[in-house]
Amino acid sequence: MIEARHLRVLRAVAGTGSFSAAARELGCTQPAVSQQMKALEQSAGTPLLIRTGREMRLTQAGEALVRHAAGILAGLTAAEEEVAAIAGLRAGRVRLVSFPSGSSTLVPTALAAMRAEHPGTRISLVEAEPPRSVEMLREGDCDLALAFRYGGSAGSAAEWEDLVVRPLLTDRLVGLVPRAHRLAGAERVGMAELAGEPWIAGCPRCRRHLVEVCEDAGFTPRIDFATDDYPAVVGLVGAGLGVAVLPELAVESVRAKGVSTVVVEPAVEREVVALTLPDLARVPAVAATLVELERAAASMGA
């Protein structure tokens, strides 16, 4: 195998005409140059240098190798500089995927901090709900996924066992009722009190969890409308078309017109986390973005 260090020595020998002069240029000993040239010829499988008096002359194979060495070494130097820039957060990229309410609350604060601290790092954002966002991470379509899960969901403990899981916050679900609703002024509302109401449901994962919570309270919800769009949920509730439960992050990101929020019991919570792969967690730009997401979550908690 031809090594870059051997190519550098060959170029020095070709440029200076001798092992001793190449050694002086490279800051090493003449025997070290001779040894590396022997190793290079062994790797190439053919002589590269011919001694003519006190000078060394390149063979045809040596000339070809020197001709290509310039481009190889220049490319390697450029690669080393680029890697050093990425390692030092002077460059690099992070592909982030987030669910919508995370995109409008946690993500802006974290990305603004990243831009201020590391302006050379480029971050892209696309939206997807889990489990699709987690699939994108495993498939290599993103580097970092903002996701959530409900603690009582079947299989939730093993869902992310192969990933690096960075907990961000616990997001409590709140009830939404029309402002003129009989329970609009209530301090706390039991889920069973909403048994006869028409429901507005959210994303598929949230929808499944809503059914589980309602069934635990002794009824099956009548879901009249289902939408992944949180402003649409709020709008439908505000128009008096039903009730809903939404994460506090979602409510915070939407202007709630004609709607009253109520505390529902028993408490329903979801765990919001940042996910990445173990190897990606060591990439400086990904690690820095994780830190900023944690800080954004801590500031929201405060």
C-alpha positions as CSV (number, residue, x, y, z in Angstrom):
1,M,0.0,0.0,0.0
2,I,1.4,3.4,-1.0
3,E,1.5,5.8,1.9
4,A,1.3,9.6,1.8
5,R,4.5,10.0,3.9
6,H,6.4,7.9,1.3
7,L,5.1,10.1,-1.5
8,R,6.3,13.2,0.3
9,V,9.8,11.7,0.6
10,L,9.8,10.7,-3.1
11,R,8.9,14.2,-4.1
12,A,11.8,15.6,-1.9
13,V,14.3,13.2,-3.5
14,A,13.1,14.0,-7.0
15,G,13.4,17.7,-6.2
16,T,16.8,17.7,-4.5
17,G,18.4,14.8,-6.5
18,S,19.8,12.9,-3.4
19,F,18.8,11.1,-0.2
20,S,21.0,13.4,1.9
21,A,19.6,16.6,0.4
22,A,16.0,15.3,0.8
23,A,16.8,14.4,4.4
24,R,17.9,18.0,5.1
25,E,14.8,19.4,3.5
26,L,12.5,17.0,5.4
27,G,14.4,17.4,8.7
28,C,15.2,13.7,9.1
29,T,18.2,11.4,8.6
30,Q,19.5,10.0,5.3
31,P,19.0,6.4,6.4
32,A,15.4,7.2,7.2
33,V,14.9,8.5,3.6
34,S,16.6,5.4,2.2
35,Q,14.4,3.1,4.3
36,Q,11.2,4.9,3.2
37,M,12.2,4.7,-0.5
38,K,12.8,1.0,-0.2
39,A,9.4,0.6,1.4
40,L,7.8,2.6,-1.4
41,E,9.5,0.6,-4.1
42,Q,8.3,-2.6,-2.4
43,S,4.8,-1.3,-2.3
44,A,4.9,-0.2,-6.0
45,G,6.5,-3.5,-7.1
46,T,9.0,-1.8,-9.3
47,P,12.2,0.4,-9.1
48,L,11.4,4.1,-8.8
49,L,14.9,5.6,-8.5
50,I,18.3,4.9,-10.2
51,R,21.6,6.2,-8.8
52,T,23.7,8.0,-11.4
53,G,27.0,9.1,-9.7
54,R,26.0,11.2,-6.7
55,E,22.5,11.9,-8.0
56,M,19.3,9.9,-8.0
57,R,17.3,9.8,-11.2
58,L,13.6,8.8,-11.5
59,T,12.6,5.7,-13.5
60,Q,9.5,5.9,-15.7
61,A,7.4,4.5,-12.9
62,G,9.0,7.0,-10.5
63,E,8.1,9.9,-12.8
64,A,4.5,8.7,-13.0
65,L,4.2,8.5,-9.3
66,V,5.7,11.9,-8.7
67,R,3.4,13.4,-11.3
68,H,0.3,12.0,-9.4
69,A,1.8,12.7,-6.0
70,A,1.3,16.4,-6.4
71,G,-2.5,16.0,-6.8
72,I,-2.7,13.3,-4.1
73,L,-0.8,15.3,-1.5
74,A,-2.7,18.5,-2.3
75,G,-6.0,16.7,-2.0
76,L,-4.8,15.2,1.3
77,T,-3.8,18.6,2.7
78,A,-7.1,20.1,1.7
79,A,-8.9,17.1,3.4
80,E,-6.8,17.5,6.5
81,E,-7.6,21.3,6.6
82,E,-11.4,20.6,6.1
83,V,-11.4,17.9,8.8
84,A,-9.6,20.3,11.2
85,A,-12.2,23.0,10.5
86,I,-15.0,20.6,11.2
87,A,-13.4,19.3,14.4
88,G,-12.9,22.9,15.5
89,L,-16.5,23.9,14.6
90,R,-15.3,26.3,12.0
91,A,-17.2,24.3,9.4
92,G,-19.5,21.3,9.3
93,R,-23.2,20.6,9.0
94,V,-26.0,19.1,11.1
95,R,-29.2,17.7,9.5
96,L,-31.9,18.1,12.1
97,V,-35.4,16.7,12.0
98,S,-38.1,17.7,14.5
99,F,-41.8,17.4,15.2
100,P,-43.7,20.6,14.6
101,S,-44.2,21.9,18.2
102,G,-40.5,21.3,18.8
103,S,-39.6,23.2,15.6
104,S,-41.5,26.3,16.8
105,T,-40.3,26.3,20.5
106,L,-37.0,24.5,21.2
107,V,-35.3,24.6,17.8
108,P,-35.3,28.4,17.1
109,T,-33.5,29.1,20.4
110,A,-31.0,26.3,19.9
111,L,-30.2,27.2,16.3
112,A,-29.8,30.9,17.0
113,A,-27.3,30.0,19.7
114,M,-25.4,27.7,17.3
115,R,-25.2,30.5,14.7
116,A,-23.9,33.0,17.2
117,E,-21.3,30.6,18.7
118,H,-20.4,28.6,15.6
119,P,-21.3,30.6,12.4
120,G,-19.4,28.2,10.2
121,T,-21.7,25.3,11.0
122,R,-24.6,24.8,8.7
123,I,-27.8,23.4,10.1
124,S,-30.8,22.2,8.0
125,L,-34.2,21.5,9.4
126,V,-37.1,19.3,8.2
127,E,-40.2,18.2,10.0
128,A,-41.4,14.7,10.8
129,E,-43.3,13.1,13.6
130,P,-41.9,10.0,15.4
131,P,-41.6,7.2,14.6
132,R,-40.8,8.5,11.0
133,S,-38.2,10.9,12.4
134,V,-36.5,8.0,14.2
135,E,-36.5,5.9,11.0
136,M,-34.9,8.8,9.1
137,L,-32.1,8.9,11.7
138,R,-31.4,5.2,11.4
139,E,-31.6,5.4,7.6
140,G,-29.0,8.1,7.5
141,D,-31.3,10.9,6.3
142,C,-30.5,13.1,9.3
143,D,-27.9,13.5,12.1
144,L,-30.1,14.5,14.9
145,A,-33.8,13.9,15.6
146,L,-36.1,15.7,18.1
147,A,-38.7,13.2,19.2
148,F,-41.1,12.3,21.9
149,R,-42.7,9.2,23.5
150,Y,-45.4,8.6,26.0
151,G,-44.2,6.7,29.1
152,G,-47.1,4.2,29.2
153,S,-46.9,3.2,25.5
154,A,-46.2,-0.5,24.8
155,G,-42.5,-1.1,23.9
156,S,-41.5,2.5,24.8
157,A,-38.5,1.3,26.9
158,A,-36.9,-0.6,24.0
159,E,-37.9,1.9,21.3
160,W,-34.6,3.8,21.3
161,E,-32.2,1.3,23.0
162,D,-29.7,1.5,20.1
163,L,-29.6,5.3,20.0
164,V,-28.0,8.0,22.1
165,V,-31.0,9.5,24.0
166,R,-30.6,13.1,25.4
167,P,-33.6,13.9,27.6
168,L,-34.7,17.5,27.1
169,L,-38.0,18.0,29.0
170,T,-41.3,16.5,30.2
171,D,-44.2,18.0,28.3
172,R,-47.6,17.8,30.0
173,L,-50.7,17.6,28.0
174,V,-53.5,20.1,28.7
175,G,-57.2,20.0,27.8
176,L,-58.7,22.4,25.3
177,V,-62.4,23.2,25.4
178,P,-64.4,26.0,23.7
179,R,-64.5,29.2,25.7
180,A,-68.3,28.8,26.2
181,H,-68.0,25.1,27.3
182,R,-69.4,24.1,30.6
183,L,-65.9,23.1,31.9
184,A,-64.1,26.2,30.6
185,G,-63.7,27.7,34.0
186,A,-62.9,24.5,35.9
187,E,-59.6,24.4,37.7
188,R,-59.1,20.6,37.0
189,V,-61.0,18.2,34.8
190,G,-61.0,14.4,35.0
191,M,-60.8,12.6,31.7
192,A,-64.0,10.8,32.5
193,E,-65.9,14.2,32.5
194,L,-65.2,14.5,28.8
195,A,-66.6,11.1,27.9
196,G,-69.6,12.3,26.0
197,E,-67.7,15.0,24.0
198,P,-66.7,15.0,20.3
199,W,-62.9,14.9,20.1
200,I,-60.3,16.6,17.8
201,A,-57.3,14.3,17.6
202,G,-53.7,15.1,16.6
203,C,-50.9,13.1,15.0
204,P,-51.2,9.3,14.7
205,R,-49.0,8.6,17.7
206,C,-50.9,11.2,19.8
207,R,-54.2,9.8,18.5
208,R,-53.3,6.3,19.7
209,H,-52.3,7.6,23.1
210,L,-55.5,9.6,23.4
211,V,-57.5,6.4,22.9
212,E,-55.5,4.6,25.5
213,V,-55.9,7.4,28.1
214,C,-59.6,7.6,27.4
215,E,-60.1,3.9,27.7
216,D,-58.2,3.9,31.0
217,A,-60.8,6.5,32.1
218,G,-63.6,4.1,31.1
219,F,-64.7,5.3,27.7
220,T,-63.8,5.3,24.0
221,P,-63.5,8.8,22.5
222,R,-65.7,9.8,19.6
223,I,-63.1,11.3,17.3
224,D,-64.8,13.6,14.8
225,F,-61.7,15.2,13.3
226,A,-58.1,14.3,13.2
227,T,-55.2,16.5,11.9
228,D,-51.5,16.7,12.4
229,D,-51.7,20.5,12.3
230,Y,-51.9,21.9,15.8
231,P,-53.3,25.3,14.8
232,A,-56.1,23.4,13.0
233,V,-56.8,21.5,16.3
234,V,-57.0,24.8,18.2
235,G,-59.2,26.3,15.5
236,L,-61.7,23.4,15.5
237,V,-62.0,23.5,19.3
238,G,-62.4,27.3,19.2
239,A,-65.2,26.9,16.7
240,G,-67.0,24.7,19.2
241,L,-66.6,21.5,17.2
242,G,-65.1,19.4,20.0
243,V,-62.5,19.1,22.7
244,A,-58.8,18.1,22.6
245,V,-55.7,17.5,24.6
246,L,-52.5,18.9,23.3
247,P,-48.9,19.1,24.6
248,E,-48.0,22.4,26.4
249,L,-45.3,22.9,23.7
250,A,-48.0,22.9,21.0
251,V,-50.3,25.2,22.9
252,E,-47.4,27.6,23.5
253,S,-46.6,27.8,19.8
254,V,-50.2,28.5,18.7
255,R,-52.4,31.6,19.3
256,A,-55.4,30.0,21.0
257,K,-58.5,31.9,19.9
258,G,-61.8,31.1,21.5
259,V,-60.3,28.3,23.6
260,S,-59.8,27.7,27.3
261,T,-57.1,25.4,28.6
262,V,-57.7,23.2,31.6
263,V,-55.6,20.8,33.6
264,V,-56.6,17.2,32.9
265,E,-56.4,14.4,35.4
266,P,-54.8,11.9,35.7
267,A,-51.7,13.8,34.4
268,V,-50.7,12.8,30.9
269,E,-47.1,13.5,29.9
270,R,-44.7,12.9,27.1
271,E,-40.9,12.8,27.2
272,V,-39.2,15.1,24.7
273,V,-35.7,14.0,23.7
274,A,-32.9,14.6,21.2
275,L,-31.7,11.4,19.5
276,T,-28.6,10.6,17.5
277,L,-26.5,7.6,16.6
278,P,-23.5,6.7,18.9
279,D,-20.9,7.5,16.2
280,L,-22.6,10.8,15.3
281,A,-22.7,11.9,19.0
282,R,-18.9,12.3,18.7
283,V,-19.1,14.7,15.8
284,P,-18.3,18.1,17.2
285,A,-21.2,20.0,15.4
286,V,-23.7,17.4,16.4
287,A,-22.5,17.4,20.0
288,A,-22.6,21.2,20.1
289,T,-26.2,21.2,18.8
290,L,-27.2,18.7,21.5
291,V,-25.8,21.1,24.1
292,E,-27.8,24.0,22.7
293,L,-31.0,22.0,22.6
294,E,-30.5,21.1,26.3
295,R,-29.9,24.8,27.1
296,A,-33.1,25.8,25.2
297,A,-35.1,23.2,27.0
298,A,-33.7,24.3,30.4
299,S,-34.6,27.9,29.6
300,M,-38.1,26.9,28.8
301,G,-38.4,25.0,32.1
302,A,-37.1,28.0,34.0
